[in-house]
């Protein structure tokens, strides 16, 4: 994707990190594609590090914890596995067929 010419990456980062929830020590989230398109991943990560925040990437979202508190995973999948949605298309049909045959 290309960056829009009318949007300066520094302005976009300033706008993102001037949100009220940032000032309150809350949480913000942005689509990874928007971060990469408007500011670039490297610049976004540098801004998060500069502020001492924690950044988590999940699926197609970046989640920024706008404080310096530790982040703890409270509920963990057991065992961690990819969802059917995350499987490649050719594997998805094989998994669906396998699941259907086990139900018979």
Protein Blocks (a to p, Z undefined) as FASTA:
>chain_A
ZZdfklcfklmmmmmmmcfklmnopacdddfklmmmmnopklmmmmmmmnopacddehja
ccddfbfbdcddfbdcddddddfklpcfklmmmmmmmmmmmmZZ
